[in-house]
Amino acid sequence: MILGAIEVTQAIVIGCAFALITVVGLLAGRWHTTPPEPGVETNELDEWALGGRGFGGILTWFLQGGSVYTTYAFIAVPALVYGGGAIGFFALPYLVITYMIAFILVPKLWDLARARDYVTPADFVKDRFGNPWLTGAVTLTGLVATMPYIALQVYGIEICMSQIGLPVEVSLWSAFVLLAVITYVSGLGSATLIAIIKDVFIWITVIVAVIYIPIHLGGYTKAFSHVPATQFTLPGNLYVDYATLAIGSGLALFLYPHTITGALSARSRYTVQRNSILLPIYTLMLGVIAVLGYLAVAAGVKPDHHYGNNVAVPALLDKVFPPWFAGFGLASIAIGALVPAAMMAIAAANLFSRNIYLELKPNATPKQQVKVSKLASLVVKFGAVGFVLFIPTTFVINFQLAAGVWILQTLPAVFIALVWRGIDAKATLVGWAVGTTLGTTLLVKVHFAKSSYDFGFGDHRSTMFIGIPALVANLLVVLVGTAVVRLFRGNPVTVPGEGASE
């Protein structure tokens, strides 16, 4: 049923879905993974920011799935396949790479975080190096990289609301008021329980879509016959771009504060490792979602004048399914944006409270820290909504591309420092500065319109993900700088792999 420009049935379905997650999210505030012991005061910051560090395998699987597979997976990946073809499948090998990183390195960080009460990656950097400038650099990078990522989640919700015909501004503010209240009250616990609902919704939508849509279009063979053959293969000039984009994205993902937050909430290091093995189940789903980009082409979906190719999946659901199920699918995407948005806001707020506020007020209690984190999370959420509503959409997408380049430059300070005792703080700081400067310079040269740059001389040219050459420059400075410092001090130069920082 359509009322004016609003699809009423879809609006009712998405309204019911939001009511459900509101109730569940608020009830999460009464739930503790580890019941408090009589006479023992609970750490309020751990409870709010990390769910009490007590999530088992199933809860961690849902939570990390919710933080890794964001609106980018459900909107941007199929949109890239819809408009650019096979290049959109870079997301599959990139996630294979990232889970190897997670399996090997993140448990080491979990061990140290549990033993030394780390809440953020910058906590580790501060303790490991004792250099306030390097800690500040990692904190600043985490905040700057997270903000456009949250805005991208807001943008995904905006597309869904627009597809239904709801007033975008009112809908976004309403959704994020609900999210702000839920997160303020319940913290990471709310994101975890909502992630379970989101995953059930998404899996139902995807399974039904890959069965029903091809039948509706006359079968996969007939559907794919309507897709240009060039979209099924990767052009030779994009091989390097595809590979570096996958490698760079894979190295970067678990450097984002929100993905580390999800890992640190786990009950044990073995939970983290087990989830690194099981989370690729989601990657299978992502591959299927990417195929929906081809089905959108076959179904005759047209780019939107405002949102471009990003409407591919929402418009496909709206075109093929009856209103009630289209509303269910759009609600799945919208809720799929709220879960990572909540985690990102919590992670950014923790960076502020632990690595900025606590530096200014060293004697702040966990209770004071959690109060500051809660308030900071509100500022982050509403700042992201304002960013989307008042800044051109292209800025949101382009700065998200830049975020991957920037966060990658913290790899030496966070991951390499876990396994190399000898890495020098000043060399790491200079390496971060060099990598960030080079990456930003190349992003400026392409006007922040993409994350790749055309390198080469004469006829020998190759497009490459900007984060990789920036990281190479960063690592060269770190290695040479550390060697020089150690030689001048008369110390032997240790090498990576000699053990975690203790």
Secondary structure, DSSP 8 states (H G I E B T S, - for coil): -EETTEEHHHHHHHHHHHHHHHHHHHHGGG--SS---TT----HHHHHHHGGG-B-HHHHHHHHHHHHS-HIIIIIHHHHHHHHGGGGGGHHHHHHHHHHHHHHTHHHHHHHHHHHT--SHHHHHHHHH--HHHHHHHHHHHHHHHHHHHHHHHHHHHHHHHHHT--HHHHHHHHHHHHHHHHHHHTHHHHHHHHHHHHHHHHHHHHHHHHHHHHHTT-HHHHHHTS-GGGGS--GGGHHHHHHHHHHHHHHGGGSHHHHHHHHTBSSHHHHHHHHHHTHHHHHHHHHHHHHHHHHHHTT---BTTTBGGGHHHHHHHHHS-HHHHHHHHHHHHHHHHHHHHHHHHHHHHHHIIIIIHHHSTT--HHHHHHHHHHHHHHHHHHHHHHHHHS-HHHHHHHHHHHHHHHHTTHIIIIIHHH-TT--HHHHHHHHHHHHHHHHHHHHHTTTS-SEEEEEETTEEEEEETHHHHHHHHHHHHHHHHHHHHHHHT-----TTS----
